[in-house]
Amino acid sequence: MRIANRISRLGTETAFAVSAEAAAFAAQGNTVFPFHLGDLNMPTPSTVVDGSFKAIKDGKTGYNPSAGIPEIREALAANVTATHGVTYGWENVVMQPGGKPTIGKFLMALMNPGDEVLYPNPGFPIYESQIEFQGGVAVPYSYIEGPEGFTLDIEGIEASITDKTRLLIFNDLQNPMGVESPQGEHERLAALVRKHDLYVLADEAYFDMRYSGATRSFVEQPDMAERTVILYTFSKKFAMTGWRLGASIGPKEVVDVIAKINVNDESCPNHFIQYGALAGLEGDQSEVHAMIDTLKIRRDAATTILSSIDGVTCFLPESTFYLWPNVTEVMGRKGLNDYEDFRRSALHATGVSFCSRIHFGRPSPDEKSRYIRFAYSGIDTAQIEEGLTLFKDWCEA
Amino acid sequence: MRIANRISRLGTETAFAVSAEAAAFAAQGNTVFPFHLGDLNMPTPSTVVDGSFKAIKDGKTGYNPSAGIPEIREALAANVTATHGVTYGWENVVMQPGGKPTIGKFLMALMNPGDEVLYPNPGFPIYESQIEFQGGVAVPYSYIEGPEGFTLDIEGIEASITDKTRLLIFNDLQNPMGVESPQGEHERLAALVRKHDLYVLADEAYFDMRYSGATRSFVEQPDMAERTVILYTFSKKFAMTGWRLGASIGPKEVVDVIAKINVNDESCPNHFIQYGALAGLEGDQSEVHAMIDTLKIRRDAATTILSSIDGVTCFLPESTFYLWPNVTEVMGRKGLNDYEDFRRSALHATGVSFCSRIHFGRPSPDEKSRYIRFAYSGIDTAQIEEGLTLFKDWCEA
């Protein structure tokens, strides 16, 4: 068949190949320690399950509005108002079949072909793919490693801005790095957004996945709420990755456009799952809190071992469920300078499976440090300790 | 905010405004007879409900492959192989969050900007919207009313083909007209597709909604399977409109591209609903058959009254759940020559709510006959009889 030209610009999540290799290795009878998955091996809270099943029994199985049921738009607006220091109403919320759809629809609604879009790299690979697929110019920015952790490369962002720059994608509580920007970085970034009249996608997929303190949304900065679309998802907080429910939250003008895109793309989100998610938002939060407690124990176990490896630096993030150790020295010492060689050697020697820098956007030719990503969301603490001890021994051998 | 230029080309389903007006009229204390909805007021079969709930309990709540779980791809391929006279395998099936997503993704995968796409008008309004939104040229074709019913305007299609024509959208078992093409029309259409090297979207949303005989798929025609993507949906057959599950079925080459679009747009379909749908496909079909029996009784009741109205012609379709009466004479007699005037007058005088020609694509200036659409999927037989008797009296007054 004659495939359309635009498909040549469409990227993917290359991390799926890592999953496939791990599964193949396990199928040969090997133990695999799955650190490659950004999925949760925990059940969805019973509030959500029970609420969904009740809604099916109540006949919530037909079409619902393209923007979602009014009750959850209202509840989500109230929830975000309470946590973000900005007043949102139901008209600022349009439901989506997952968190990811907001990325493509934000770009469809606000980017013209040829517009330049700033996006994090390393970052979620779909930013780069969707920008280019839809005819934009993907302009990467990065984070700089210092002795205390990573800082946003604000100077790099400013230097990249041209008269064609229109949009900025900001994924605070970042995948894959686990980085969170302090207040000062938010202020400096907001100043750039105002100065250059940009619009922002704030990918808040991990907003509620944190172990101490409180998350500060970028929309708290002056004038940012009117320039920002928030990517909200139920996937992580409620262990609902496979349920597919999220929302785009922002100014009514763009939310209305995104709702019209919903009409064209998939009609409406699932009906009864919205009632389940509503019950999850408004019901008892003990299962949600228990999940965070478990993740914190896993984080500590993983970070302790990784940071003890000779030649590895690994910071302790207060949010997300990712670790981003610097393995430059280990790769050099083992003579494995290709990321895929390193990953496969570790998998075959230890069963430890992880993603690396190359799964999170195209690396820049001048990158010198090497990083890999460990997700601790899909693996229990005992397995973390067993697997990472094997990995440590292998690294240090 | 600066909304992207492409949004000016995005259409919508204007029928939603009809629902809103009917709801407002009902909220004033009036009885509304809802014939405007293409939704089903019947419960989803217990096979699907139980299968989904079991899958939740079994932990099928995490991510699943972007193309869907292997089991349902396999089962759907077997199902379509059995009913379509063409051999499909799992690799020819990619799951979707509903039937509608296949429309946009088919065009994304196979249409370049400037390509001309033949589409039915009157027809599902999203064809026109998605073709134009994605930069194609929407070229309408129609059906011609004769004494025995409607026939496909093959001469009109042939006359519309230029050297830029690339794609054809064919919605046999048609919404809104309830028309089904006989074997001869399939043959002539397939000959045009071969001659002009076109690719086809076969929208089979109503494939299983039939009251006698068996549906003949367009892919049964020689060479058509390798040129056609089938839009499959669970929405109608299993009363699952609000669950959002469907599939794109076709040559592996384009199915792989559509799966890659899935990765970018929404990651994957809902996980546990696929197990529910699988149970629906493979389990006891008595609830599905009972639904068809009920719809047939409704169809007969509605057609009997509508075709008895002085000045109305209404054919009896063997498929879909739509009727498409010709009301040219009634509109003229009542001096209501504007579709919306006619619709609102009927609603306010009788409570009968329906869509009309203008909700199914842009009318051509040379159309002389006037049609309205009655859906009998969301209204019980007693209400059909009460409402349409009032409508008959109003038409004949």
Interface residues (C-beta under 8 A of the other chain):
Chain A: M1 R2 I3 A4 N5 R6 I7 L10 G11 T12 E13 F16 L37 D39 L40 N41 P43 T44 V49 S52 F53 I56 G59 K60 T61 G62 Y63 N64 S66 P97 G98 K100 P101 G104 M108 A109 L110 M111 N112 I126 S129 Q130 F133 R166 Y199 E226 R227 A239 M240 T241 G242 W243 R244 P251 E253 V254 V257 K260 I261 V263 N264 D265 E266 S267 C268 P269 N270 H271 F272 I273 G378
Chain B: M1 R2 I3 A4 N5 R6 I7 L10 G11 T12 E13 F16 L37 D39 L40 N41 P43 T44 V49 S52 F53 I56 G59 K60 T61 G62 Y63 N64 S66 Q96 P97 G98 K100 P101 G104 M108 A109 L110 M111 N112 I126 S129 Q130 F133 R166 Y199 R227 A239 M240 T241 G242 W243 R244 P251 E253 V254 V257 K260 I261 V263 N264 D265 E266 S267 C268 P269 N270 H271 F272 I273
